[in-house]
């Protein structure tokens, strides 16, 4: 018995009559002498329908086109054929050019998650479907590619109009967990920018703050020192710290730009201020806080200092060890501080000379490309 419901579904997918007649599940067998099976099935199909219910065929004489009910339906497979190339194109371009194309919708993790979800839906729909590729699906894929290009361009243009910098996704390895990106220098009033992104509640930010303060103080005059501590409920509770975004730095060699979340328990970075900060966070901060960038080119993610050796100390006690340059806290902090100084001297072409001459800094400087 002919499966007329299946015929309706196959017609909605864009199958021609010869292909429908050849489908085993349709179960159509043309009578001897009826001619081509497709033509015979088409004739029988329209004989079954009253003239008032008849759906016009594409290009049928005397008809303007297909009725709305006869248009290809937006099945799960068709939607997946649109979504997968759309998110694929968007992800690829946002990954290759994280700023300005990936500033507001990041390649990792946002677009990567959306692409994986769309691909999973496509695989599921293909598994359930007997018809996996035809004109309708091909057009859906084309729509997806065009939509991906359009969305990428729209968000990229919006970011560019806001002054977001051009950043590359390519990074090369540097010593001690640092990386280098071939970006234009990020400077402020002629001085390389030292960018810090973190939270006061974060114990790793707290521990790293001492190395940051020490290195900045060697590059110029630092004021506005404010003591605090990390969250009392997180790991390494009450780690002593210097609040970075209250510091004021007077120096021809470095300009401090800091974004810090002051919530007492939330260990997440704040919303970056301005498009430049947002661009660097979106492009390179994939591992959380603290996050440090020197001159827009040298990047460090995660903790600079292990907070273990600061446990149980007050900020005043840590500052005493930093001043005397001795003790467990100093031993834990000083290696990171010297690396920070080496990177800052590097972007200043070897200046200041007195800092470059510090033996530990000179040793680290020789390993930086």
C-alpha positions in Angstrom: 0.0 0.0 0.0 1.4 3.4 -1.0 2.5 5.5 1.9 1.0 8.8 1.0 2.2 10.5 4.3 5.8 9.6 3.4 5.2 11.0 -0.1 4.2 14.3 1.5 7.3 14.4 3.6 9.6 13.7 0.7 8.0 16.3 -1.4 8.5 18.8 1.4 12.2 17.9 1.3 12.4 18.8 -2.3 12.5 15.2 -3.8 11.5 14.9 -7.5 8.8 12.4 -8.5 11.2 9.8 -10.0 13.2 9.7 -6.8 10.0 9.4 -4.6 8.7 6.6 -6.8 12.0 4.7 -6.3 11.9 5.0 -2.5 11.2 1.5 -1.1 9.3 2.8 1.9 6.8 4.6 -0.4 5.9 1.2 -1.7 4.7 2.4 -5.1 4.5 -0.1 -8.0 3.4 1.3 -11.4 1.0 -0.6 -13.5 2.3 -2.2 -16.7 2.1 0.3 -19.5 1.8 3.3 -17.2 5.1 4.7 -18.4 7.7 6.2 -16.2 7.1 5.4 -12.4 7.6 9.1 -11.4 5.1 10.4 -13.9 2.6 7.6 -13.0 2.9 8.4 -9.3 2.5 12.1 -9.8 -0.6 11.5 -11.8 -2.1 9.2 -9.2 -1.2 11.6 -6.4 -3.1 14.5 -8.0 -6.1 12.2 -8.8 -6.4 11.6 -5.1 -6.7 15.2 -4.2 -9.6 17.4 -4.9 -8.9 20.5 -7.0 -9.4 22.8 -4.0 -6.6 20.9 -2.0 -4.2 20.6 -4.8 -0.6 21.9 -4.2 1.0 23.5 -7.2 4.3 22.0 -8.4 7.4 24.2 -8.9 7.2 25.8 -12.3 3.8 24.2 -13.0 2.1 26.2 -15.9 -0.5 28.7 -14.7 0.8 28.8 -11.1 2.8 31.6 -9.6 4.8 29.2 -7.3 4.4 26.9 -4.5 1.8 27.3 -1.7 3.1 28.1 1.7 2.2 24.6 3.0 4.4 23.1 0.2 7.6 24.9 1.1 10.5 23.0 2.7 9.9 22.8 6.4 12.5 23.9 9.0 13.3 20.4 10.2 16.0 19.8 12.9 18.4 18.7 10.2 17.9 21.8 8.1 18.4 24.0 11.2 21.6 22.1 12.0 22.9 22.6 8.4 22.5 26.3 8.9 23.8 26.6 12.5 26.9 24.4 12.1 28.7 26.3 9.3 27.5 29.6 10.8 29.2 29.0 14.2 32.1 27.3 12.4 32.9 30.3 10.3 32.3 32.7 13.3 34.5 30.6 15.6 37.4 30.4 13.1 37.5 34.1 12.3 37.1 35.1 16.0 39.9 32.7 16.9 42.3 33.9 14.3 41.6 37.6 15.0 40.5 37.7 18.6 40.3 41.5 18.5 38.3 43.1 17.0 36.4 40.1 15.7 36.2 38.1 19.0 36.0 40.9 21.6 32.3 40.7 22.4 31.6 37.1 21.5 34.8 35.1 22.2 36.0 32.2 20.2 36.9 30.3 23.4 34.8 29.3 25.2 31.6 30.9 23.9 31.7 30.1 20.1 33.5 26.8 20.7 30.6 25.6 22.9 28.0 26.8 20.4 29.9 25.1 17.5 30.1 21.8 19.4 26.4 21.9 20.3 25.4 22.6 16.6 27.7 19.8 15.4 26.2 17.4 17.9 22.7 18.3 16.7 23.7 17.9 13.1 25.2 14.4 13.8 22.0 13.4 15.7 19.7 14.7 12.9 21.8 12.9 10.2 21.6 9.7 12.1 17.8 9.9 12.3 17.3 11.0 8.7 17.2 8.9 5.5 17.7 11.9 3.4 20.9 13.6 4.3 21.8 16.0 1.5 19.7 17.7 -1.1 19.1 21.1 -2.6 17.3 22.3 0.6 20.1 21.3 2.9 22.7 22.6 0.5 21.0 26.0 0.5 20.8 25.8 4.3 24.6 25.4 4.5 25.1 28.3 2.2 22.8 30.4 4.4 24.9 29.4 7.5 28.2 30.4 5.9 26.8 33.8 4.8 25.2 34.3 8.3 28.6 33.4 10.0 30.4 36.0 7.9 27.7 38.6 8.5 27.7 38.1 12.3 31.5 38.2 12.5 31.6 41.3 10.4 28.9 43.0 12.5 30.5 42.3 15.8 34.0 43.1 14.4 32.8 46.4 13.0 31.2 47.3 16.4 34.4 46.5 18.2 36.5 48.4 15.7 34.3 51.5 16.0 34.9 51.4 19.8 38.6 51.6 19.2 39.5 47.9 20.0 43.1 47.1 19.1 44.1 44.6 16.4 45.3 41.5 18.3 46.7 38.2 17.0 45.8 34.7 18.4 49.4 33.5 17.7 51.6 33.2 20.8 55.1 31.9 21.3 56.4 30.4 24.6 58.6 32.5 26.9 60.3 31.3 30.1 58.5 30.8 33.5 55.0 30.4 32.1 55.0 33.6 30.0 54.0 33.9 26.3 54.6 36.5 23.7 52.1 37.8 21.1 53.2 39.8 18.1 51.0 42.8 18.9 51.7 46.5 18.6 52.9 48.0 21.9 50.3 49.0 24.4 51.5 52.3 25.8 50.1 55.2 27.8 51.8 58.6 27.7 54.8 57.0 26.0 55.3 54.4 28.7 54.7 50.6 28.3 51.5 49.6 30.1 51.6 47.0 32.9 48.0 45.6 32.9 46.7 43.7 35.9 43.3 41.9 36.0 42.2 40.2 39.2 40.2 40.2 42.4 41.1 41.0 46.0 39.3 37.9 47.2 41.5 35.6 45.0 44.4 34.2 47.1 46.6 33.8 44.0 46.1 37.4 43.1 46.9 38.3 46.7 50.2 36.4 46.6 51.1 37.8 43.2 50.4 41.4 44.3 53.6 41.5 46.3 55.8 40.7 43.3 53.8 43.3 41.2 54.3 46.0 43.9 58.0 45.3 44.2 58.7 45.3 40.5 56.7 48.6 40.0 58.6 50.2 42.9 61.9 49.4 41.2 60.7 51.0 37.9 59.6 54.3 39.5 57.9 55.8 42.6 54.8 53.9 43.9 52.3 55.4 46.3 48.8 54.6 47.6 49.7 51.3 49.2 46.6 49.7 50.7 46.7 46.4 52.6 44.0 43.7 52.5 43.7 39.9 52.3 42.0 37.3 50.2 38.7 35.6 51.0 38.5 33.9 54.4 36.4 31.1 52.9 38.5 30.2 49.8 41.6 28.2 49.6 44.6 29.8 51.3 42.2 31.9 53.4 43.2 35.5 54.3 46.3 35.6 52.1 47.9 39.0 52.7 48.0 41.4 49.8 48.5 44.9 48.4 45.5 46.2 46.5 46.8 46.8 43.0 44.3 49.2 41.7 44.8 51.7 44.5 48.5 52.1 43.6 49.8 55.2 41.8 53.0 54.9 39.8 55.2 57.7 38.7 57.6 56.4 36.1 58.8 57.0 32.5 59.2 53.3 32.1 55.8 51.9 33.1 52.2 52.9 33.3 49.9 50.9 35.6 46.5 49.9 34.3 44.6 47.7 36.8 41.1 46.2 36.9 40.3 44.6 40.3 37.1 43.1 41.8 36.8 44.2 45.4 34.0 41.8 46.4 35.2 40.1 49.7 34.3 36.6 48.5 34.0 36.6 44.7 37.1 35.3 43.0 36.3 36.5 39.5 37.7 39.4 37.6 35.6 42.5 37.1 34.0 43.7 33.9 37.0 45.2 32.1 36.9 49.0 31.6 37.0 50.0 28.0 37.5 48.1 24.8 41.3 47.7 25.0 41.1 45.9 28.4 38.2 43.8 27.2 40.2 42.9 24.0 43.2 41.5 25.9 41.0 39.6 28.4 38.9 38.1 25.7 41.9 37.2 23.5 44.3 35.8 26.0 42.8 35.1 29.5 41.6 31.5 29.2 42.8 30.3 32.6 41.4 32.8 35.0 43.0 35.3 37.4 45.4 36.8 38.0 46.1 37.9 34.5 49.0 40.2 33.6 50.1 41.8 30.3 53.3 43.9 29.7 53.3 46.3 26.8 50.5 44.4 25.1 53.1 41.7 24.1 54.1 39.6 27.1 51.3 37.7 28.8 51.1 35.7 32.0 48.0 33.7 33.2 47.4 32.3 36.6 49.4 32.9 39.7 52.8 34.5 39.7 53.5 33.5 43.3 52.6 30.4 45.3 50.6 31.6 48.4 51.7 28.7 50.6 54.6 30.6 52.2 52.4 33.6 53.0 50.0 31.6 55.1 49.4 33.0 58.6 51.4 36.3 57.9 50.0 39.8 58.1 50.6 42.3 55.3 52.9 44.2 57.6 55.0 41.1 58.2 55.3 40.4 54.5 56.2 44.0 53.8 58.9 43.6 56.5 60.4 40.6 54.7 60.2 42.5 51.3 62.1 45.4 52.8 64.8 43.2 54.4 64.9 40.9 51.4 64.9 37.8 53.6 62.5 35.2 54.9 60.2 32.6 53.5 57.8 35.2 52.0 60.7 37.0 50.3 62.0 33.7 48.9 58.6 32.9 47.5 57.9 36.3 46.0 61.3 37.5 44.7 61.7 35.1 41.7 58.4 36.3 40.2 59.4 39.9 41.0 62.7 39.6 39.1 60.9 38.1 36.1 58.4 41.0 36.0 61.4 43.4 36.1 63.1 41.5 33.3 60.0 41.8 31.0 59.6 45.5 31.8 63.3 46.2 31.1 62.9 44.2 27.9 60.1 46.4 26.5 62.1 49.5 27.6 65.1 48.3 25.5 67.3 47.7 28.5 66.3 50.6 30.6 66.6 51.6 33.4 70.2 50.5 33.5 70.4 50.1 37.3 67.5 47.6 37.2 68.9 45.7 34.2 72.2 45.3 36.1 70.6 43.4 39.0 72.1 39.9 38.6 68.8 38.0 38.8 67.1 40.4 36.3 70.1 40.2 34.0 69.9 36.4 34.1 66.2 36.4 33.3 66.5 39.0 30.7 68.9 36.9 28.7 66.2 34.2 28.4 63.5 36.5 26.9 63.1 36.7 23.2 
